[in-house]
Structures are given as C-alpha cells and as structure tokens.
C-alpha cells in the first residue's frame, strides 16, 4: 500500500523530490534488523548500549571454541546480570599455546586457567581468588579402544599416545607422569602427539589413529553424552591421582570491589536452580574460594615432573 501511495506522489511535481527519500526511509529499518539478527552481539532495549566497563574473561581450552561458548556463555550471562556497573566478556582461544600467550601477556582481566597456568600466572601479575570444586575430578585418564589388546603400560611401547597440549596438566602432564612412574620412558618409548583439544585427543583413539589418548573426566563425560557410540568402543584404562582443580585468577590491577563481587556470584552459583543448571553443563558441582597456598601440591608436582620427565615448555 505504501508503494502505491509513493507512485501517486511521483504524479505530483511538487512532491517528486521527496518521494525517493520516503522510499529510502521505509526500507532502511529492514536492512538494519537483518544485520542485527545475523550476529551474536548482545541486544539492548534502546539504540545505545549501556556505558559500562567491559572486562575480558578467558577460559582455557577445556573444549573447542564453539563448545566452550555453549558451556561458559551462560555462566558469563549469569554473572553479568548480577554485576553492578561492569560486564564480563567471554573470550575463547584456538589452542593452549594461544591461551598461554594471552594469559602470560596479561591480556585477560579475569581467567579460568588450569592449575599449571594458574600458578604460572601468579608470576605475571595475577592473584588467585577461587577455583572449581570437585578436586576428585581433576585427574588424568588414559583411554584405549576396547579391541586394542592393550592390557599394561608396557604394551604402549613403540606406539603413539595423543594429548590435548603440552601444558594441559590433568590431560597431559599427569598421564605422562603416570606412564613414567609405571616404567615407560615417555621421551623414548612412545611418540607423543599433541592434537590441540580434548575432543581431538579422544577422537584420535576412537578412530584408531593412536594406541591411547589422554584427557580428563569432564570432557570425557561430555563427549559420551554427545557421542554415545564412542563409549561402546573406548574405555578408561588407567587414571591418575587428583590435584587441586582449575583456578580463578584476577589481574592485580582489577578493582578489589569488582573481584569480590565476581567471587561472590561464582561461589553462590550452586545455591539456585539456574546456577546448578549452569554448573551441570560443566560437569561441576560448585566454585569455591582459594588462594596461593591452595596450589602448593601443584607446584610440588610440577617440580617433580620437570626434574624427572620433561620441561613444561611454558611461554615464560
């Protein structure tokens, strides 16, 4: 109907000049809506986003970036809905090397690193204020195909083992320590294949590309839910002793009041149904307070590991 009216305007000489303008205004909002709907940016109730400081929250590569956003995006939204005059922005990294570089160059304001990265971050101007609970889950597991014929650690000699990354503590260093303490020289007896993510490590053994794969319980449980057929062919052959779980760190120049508020939201997450649903996606029951002393067992482990197995190859 609008177009018919516009055509009539063209028949009136005095209005010919404004008709194109009216047509442009009619269609302009449509193109704007299409652009907005195609992205993943936050939507606001008015045209001007709230002017609040935005702080980067970097989660280490527990999953590939897409899955990490699916799991941790709701957590950041939950925190932001309860923060006063500040917002967090979740940032994923393509692999452990990229994450380590960002963390050790103080790119993140807040971070959820693995315990190795947690204790190393302290040397780069971060402080530990919390951690994931469920320390019993923070252990390495070594997977094999059920039809592999592998029964003992010695059966891996001359074969290839996959891991997410050299600096993955539970999923790499702890399994390598297990193999070392069970008679295998991991630098000579096997080929170590670092494949970039937990999912890739699991898939490598499932597809028969490696004899064994190292990971840790939460991504293994999540993988089983997503690909139940994997559980039919792959089994956990060995597991390590646990260490303190992944840490929560804040850069030392963050406002103390903000750190306290973020910590309070995280530590009470398990007290609400919505919070428990978010935690369930992480295969986690709660977050809890922690400090530098909490990670003394990690430092002891890393010292032994570097003396007896290999350097940790950090970006220090």
C-alpha positions as CSV (number, residue, x, y, z in Angstrom):
1,X,0.0,0.0,0.0
2,X,2.9,2.3,0.8
3,X,4.4,1.7,-2.7
4,X,1.1,2.6,-4.4
5,X,1.0,5.9,-2.4
6,X,4.6,6.6,-3.4
7,X,3.7,6.2,-7.1
8,X,0.9,8.7,-6.7
9,X,3.5,11.1,-5.3
10,X,5.5,10.9,-8.5
11,X,2.5,12.2,-10.4
12,X,2.6,15.4,-8.3
13,X,5.5,17.6,-9.5
14,X,5.8,19.4,-6.1
15,X,6.4,16.1,-4.3
16,X,8.7,14.3,-6.7
17,X,11.8,15.4,-4.8
18,X,10.8,13.9,-1.5
19,X,9.4,10.6,-2.8
20,X,12.8,8.9,-3.1
21,X,13.6,10.0,0.5
22,X,10.3,8.5,1.8
23,X,11.0,5.2,0.0
24,X,14.5,5.0,1.5
25,X,13.2,5.7,5.0
26,X,10.6,2.9,4.6
27,X,13.1,0.2,3.7
28,X,16.1,1.4,5.9
29,X,14.9,-0.3,9.2
30,X,14.6,-3.6,7.4
31,X,18.3,-3.8,6.5
32,X,19.3,-2.8,10.0
33,X,17.2,-5.5,11.5
34,X,18.6,-8.2,9.2
35,X,22.2,-7.2,10.1
36,X,21.4,-7.2,13.9
37,X,19.7,-10.6,13.8
38,X,22.6,-12.3,12.0
39,X,25.2,-11.6,14.7
40,X,25.8,-12.8,18.2
41,X,26.1,-9.4,19.9
42,X,24.0,-8.6,22.9
43,X,20.7,-7.0,22.3
44,X,19.7,-3.9,24.2
45,X,16.3,-2.2,24.7
46,X,17.4,1.0,23.1
47,X,19.8,2.0,20.4
48,X,22.7,2.9,22.8
49,X,24.4,0.1,24.7
50,X,24.9,0.8,28.4
51,X,28.3,2.5,29.0
52,X,29.9,0.1,31.4
53,X,33.5,-1.1,31.6
54,X,34.0,-4.5,29.9
55,X,36.5,-7.0,31.4
56,X,37.8,-10.0,29.5
57,X,37.2,-13.4,31.0
58,X,39.5,-16.0,29.4
59,X,38.7,-19.7,29.9
60,X,41.4,-22.1,29.0
61,X,40.7,-24.6,26.1
62,X,38.6,-27.1,28.1
63,X,36.7,-27.6,24.8
64,X,36.9,-26.4,21.2
65,X,35.9,-22.7,21.0
66,X,32.3,-23.4,19.8
67,X,31.6,-25.8,22.6
68,X,33.3,-23.6,25.2
69,X,30.9,-20.8,24.3
70,X,28.0,-23.1,24.6
71,X,29.1,-24.2,28.1
72,X,30.5,-21.0,29.6
73,X,28.4,-18.4,27.7
74,X,25.5,-18.9,30.1
75,X,27.9,-18.5,33.1
76,X,29.1,-15.1,31.9
77,X,25.5,-14.1,31.2
78,X,24.5,-15.1,34.7
79,X,27.4,-13.1,36.2
80,X,26.7,-10.0,34.1
81,X,23.0,-10.0,35.1
82,X,24.2,-9.6,38.7
83,X,27.2,-7.2,38.3
84,X,27.0,-3.6,39.2
85,X,28.4,-1.1,36.6
86,X,30.6,-3.7,34.9
87,X,30.3,-6.6,32.4
88,X,32.5,-9.6,31.6
89,X,33.2,-10.7,28.0
90,X,34.0,-14.4,27.4
91,X,37.0,-15.0,25.2
92,X,38.0,-18.4,23.8
93,X,41.4,-19.4,22.4
94,X,42.0,-21.7,19.5
95,X,44.5,-23.8,21.5
96,X,46.6,-24.0,24.6
97,X,49.6,-22.1,23.1
98,X,47.3,-19.2,22.2
99,X,45.8,-19.1,25.6
100,X,49.1,-19.3,27.4
101,X,50.4,-16.4,25.3
102,X,47.4,-14.3,26.2
103,X,47.5,-15.1,29.9
104,X,51.2,-14.6,30.4
105,X,51.0,-11.3,28.5
106,X,48.3,-10.1,30.9
107,X,45.6,-9.9,28.1
108,X,42.8,-11.2,30.3
109,X,41.3,-9.3,33.2
110,X,39.8,-12.5,34.8
111,X,40.7,-16.0,33.8
112,X,39.9,-19.7,34.5
113,X,43.2,-21.4,33.8
114,X,44.3,-24.9,34.5
115,X,46.4,-25.4,37.7
116,X,49.7,-25.2,35.8
117,X,48.6,-22.0,34.2
118,X,47.2,-20.8,37.5
119,X,50.5,-21.0,39.4
120,X,52.4,-19.6,36.5
121,X,50.0,-16.6,36.1
122,X,50.9,-15.5,39.6
123,X,54.4,-14.7,38.3
124,X,52.8,-12.5,35.6
125,X,50.8,-10.2,37.9
126,X,47.6,-12.2,38.7
127,X,46.3,-13.4,42.0
128,X,44.3,-16.5,42.8
129,X,40.9,-15.9,44.4
130,X,39.0,-19.1,43.7
131,X,38.8,-22.4,41.9
132,X,36.5,-25.1,40.6
133,X,35.4,-27.6,43.2
134,X,35.3,-31.3,42.8
135,X,39.1,-31.9,43.1
136,X,38.5,-35.6,42.7
137,X,37.6,-34.9,39.1
138,X,40.9,-33.2,38.4
139,X,42.8,-36.3,37.4
140,X,44.2,-37.6,34.1
141,X,42.6,-40.6,32.4
142,X,44.1,-42.7,29.6
143,X,41.7,-44.2,27.0
144,X,42.2,-47.1,24.7
145,X,39.9,-48.9,22.3
146,X,38.3,-52.0,23.8
147,X,39.6,-54.1,20.9
148,X,43.2,-52.7,21.1
149,X,44.6,-55.6,23.1
150,X,46.4,-53.2,25.3
151,X,46.5,-54.5,28.9
152,X,49.6,-53.0,30.5
153,X,51.5,-49.7,30.2
154,X,54.4,-51.7,28.7
155,X,52.1,-52.6,25.7
156,X,52.2,-48.9,24.7
157,X,56.0,-49.1,23.9
158,X,56.7,-48.2,20.3
159,X,53.2,-46.7,19.9
160,X,51.6,-43.2,19.7
161,X,49.7,-41.5,22.5
162,X,47.6,-38.4,21.9
163,X,47.2,-35.4,24.3
164,X,45.4,-32.0,24.0
165,X,48.6,-29.9,24.6
166,X,51.9,-29.9,26.3
167,X,50.7,-27.5,29.0
168,X,47.5,-29.3,29.8
169,X,48.0,-30.5,33.4
170,X,45.3,-33.1,34.0
171,X,45.0,-34.3,30.4
172,X,48.8,-34.4,29.5
173,X,51.3,-33.9,32.3
174,X,49.5,-36.1,34.8
175,X,49.0,-39.0,32.3
176,X,52.7,-38.7,31.3
177,X,53.7,-38.8,34.9
178,X,51.6,-41.9,35.3
179,X,53.3,-43.6,32.4
180,X,56.7,-42.5,33.7
181,X,56.0,-44.0,37.1
182,X,54.8,-47.2,35.6
183,X,58.0,-47.9,33.7
184,X,57.7,-46.1,30.4
185,X,60.2,-43.5,29.2
186,X,57.8,-41.1,27.5
187,X,60.6,-39.4,25.6
188,X,61.9,-42.6,24.0
189,X,59.5,-45.4,24.3
190,X,56.4,-43.7,22.7
191,X,55.5,-41.0,20.3
192,X,53.7,-38.1,21.9
193,X,51.1,-36.4,19.7
194,X,49.7,-33.1,20.8
195,X,46.5,-32.5,18.9
196,X,45.1,-29.2,20.3
197,X,41.9,-30.1,22.1
198,X,40.3,-32.7,24.5
199,X,37.9,-33.7,21.8
200,X,40.6,-34.3,19.2
201,X,42.6,-36.4,21.7
202,X,39.6,-38.6,22.3
203,X,38.7,-38.9,18.6
204,X,42.2,-40.0,17.7
205,X,42.0,-43.1,19.8
206,X,38.4,-43.8,18.8
207,X,39.4,-43.6,15.1
208,X,42.4,-45.9,15.7
209,X,45.0,-43.2,14.8
210,X,46.7,-43.6,18.2
211,X,47.1,-46.5,20.6
212,X,45.9,-44.4,23.6
213,X,44.5,-41.0,24.3
214,X,44.9,-38.8,27.4
215,X,42.2,-36.5,28.7
216,X,40.4,-35.8,32.0
217,X,36.9,-36.7,33.3
218,X,34.7,-33.6,32.5
219,X,35.4,-33.5,28.7
220,X,35.2,-37.4,28.6
221,X,31.8,-37.4,30.3
222,X,30.6,-34.6,28.0
223,X,31.9,-36.4,24.9
224,X,30.0,-39.6,25.9
225,X,26.8,-37.6,26.1
226,X,27.4,-36.0,22.7
227,X,28.6,-39.2,21.0
228,X,27.3,-42.2,23.0
229,X,28.6,-44.6,20.4
230,X,32.2,-43.7,21.4
231,X,31.6,-45.3,24.9
232,X,30.8,-48.6,23.1
233,X,34.3,-48.8,21.6
234,X,36.5,-46.9,24.0
235,X,37.3,-47.4,27.7
236,X,39.2,-45.7,30.5
237,X,42.2,-48.0,31.0
238,X,44.1,-46.0,33.7
239,X,43.6,-42.9,35.8
240,X,45.9,-40.8,37.9
241,X,45.7,-39.4,41.4
242,X,43.9,-36.0,41.6
243,X,45.3,-32.5,42.2
244,X,43.5,-29.2,43.0
245,X,41.1,-28.2,40.2
246,X,41.2,-25.3,37.7
247,X,41.8,-21.9,39.3
248,X,40.1,-18.5,39.2
249,X,42.5,-15.6,38.8
250,X,42.2,-11.8,38.5
251,X,44.9,-9.4,37.2
252,X,46.4,-7.4,40.1
253,X,45.1,-4.1,38.8
254,X,41.4,-5.2,38.9
255,X,39.3,-3.2,41.4
256,X,39.1,-5.2,44.6
257,X,35.4,-4.5,44.9
258,X,34.8,-6.0,41.4
259,X,36.8,-9.1,42.2
260,X,34.9,-9.5,45.4
261,X,31.6,-9.2,43.6
262,X,32.5,-11.7,40.9
263,X,33.8,-14.1,43.5
264,X,30.5,-13.9,45.5
265,X,28.4,-14.6,42.4
266,X,30.5,-17.6,41.5
267,X,30.7,-19.1,45.0
268,X,26.9,-18.9,45.4
269,X,26.2,-20.3,42.0
270,X,25.2,-23.8,43.3
271,X,22.6,-22.3,45.6
272,X,20.0,-21.6,42.9
273,X,18.4,-23.9,40.3
274,X,19.5,-21.7,37.5
275,X,23.1,-21.7,38.8
276,X,23.1,-25.5,39.3
277,X,21.9,-25.9,35.7
278,X,24.9,-23.8,34.5
279,X,27.3,-25.9,36.7
280,X,25.8,-29.1,35.3
281,X,26.9,-28.1,31.8
282,X,30.5,-28.0,33.2
283,X,30.2,-31.4,35.0
284,X,30.8,-29.3,38.1
285,X,29.1,-29.0,41.5
286,X,30.4,-25.6,42.6
287,X,33.1,-22.9,42.6
288,X,34.9,-22.3,45.9
289,X,37.4,-19.8,47.5
290,X,41.1,-20.5,47.0
291,X,44.4,-18.7,47.3
292,X,48.1,-19.2,46.5
293,X,48.6,-21.8,49.3
294,X,45.8,-24.0,47.8
295,X,48.0,-24.8,44.9
296,X,51.1,-25.9,46.8
297,X,50.5,-29.6,45.7
298,X,50.5,-28.4,42.1
299,X,53.9,-26.7,42.5
300,X,55.3,-29.8,44.1
301,X,54.0,-31.9,41.2
302,X,55.4,-29.6,38.6
303,X,58.8,-29.6,40.3
304,X,59.0,-33.4,40.2
305,X,57.6,-33.6,36.7
306,X,60.2,-31.2,35.3
307,X,63.1,-32.9,37.1
308,X,62.1,-36.4,36.0
309,X,60.0,-36.2,32.8
310,X,60.4,-33.1,30.7
311,X,60.3,-29.3,30.8
312,X,56.8,-27.8,30.9
313,X,57.6,-25.6,27.9
314,X,55.7,-22.6,29.1
315,X,56.0,-19.2,27.3
316,X,57.9,-17.7,30.2
